[in-house]
Amino acid sequence: MRLSLIAWVLCGVFITISASFAAPLPFPVTARSYLIQVNDQTRWSRAVDERLAPASLTKLMTVLLLMERYQPDVEVVISTAAARETGSRLGLKSGAHMRAQDLLVASLLNSANDACHAIADHVAGDQQRFVALMNQRANEWGLRDSHFSNACGHDDVSHYSSARDITVLAHKVMEYPVLMELIAKKTLEISSADGQDHFHLSNHNALVGRYEGAIGMKSGYTAKAGKCLVALARRDGVTVLLVMLHAENRWWDASDMLEYAFAQSAHD
C-alpha cells in the first residue's frame, strides 16, 4: 500500500515536472491549421500541410488567374451557369453585362459565387477549363497540397488546399497593387455595364475597419471547411500575415493572434 502511494506521488511529480518543461504553441486550439508570418518569415504554425477544404479562400486563385490577362473595363456576359450559382451571390442575371473589375471586387469583398463563376467563364470559356488552368498553376507554383474542382470554393472531395499553399497565393495577391487596394475597401458600389442593376458590396472580412492596421485579404465558410481566413495587417513597418483553416472563433482568435505577433515583433 505504502509503495503504491509512493509510486503514485512520484508519478505525479514526474508529470508536473514534464509539464513545466513543455513548450506548447501559443495558439494550440484556435484552428485545425494555421500559419503566421511576420515580415514574410514564418513564426508560428500548425498542421500547415494538412489537406483541408478551403471554402472561398479558393477565390484567391481565381482572381490571380484573372489578373494574368486583366482588362478592367472589358464587358463579361453572365452565363446561365454563373447566374445559377448557389451560396453567397450578388443575384446576377443571365445575359447581363458586367465589367471585369466589378466581378473582381465582388468576388473579393462579397465573395459572390456568381461573379466568381463569371470570371472563370471569361478567362477560360467555362468553369471546367478554368479548373484545369487552376490546377496547372497550382502545379507550376509548387502547391503540393492543393487541388481544385471549382472556381469558387464549394465543398467537394477533390477540392482541397493547405495553410502553406494558401500562404503562397496570399503572397502572389500582394504582388498586385490593384488587388491590395480592393481588399482594403470596407464598402463599394458597383453596377451592371448598362447601369440598370446596382449592387452594394460590403467586405466580408470583419477585421477591415475594426482591427487597427488591418489591410484585408479573404474570408470563407462552408459546412465542410468551417470558418477560414486570410488576414493581413501592418503596423509601424511590421507586416503580419495570418492563414486559418477550420477555425472556431475566427474573428476573436484572429485578432488575438495578430496582436500577439505584433507584440512579439516589438521584442525581437
PyMOL commands that set and color helices and strands:
alter all, ss='L'
color gray80, all
select helices_A, chain A and resi 2-21+55-67+80-83+100-109+113-124+127-140+163-173+177-183+250-267
alter helices_A, ss='H'
color red, helices_A
select strands_A, chain A and resi 31-38+41-46+75-77+97-99+187-191+198-202+218-222+226-235+238-247
alter strands_A, ss='S'
color yellow, strands_A
deselect
rebuild
show_as cartoon
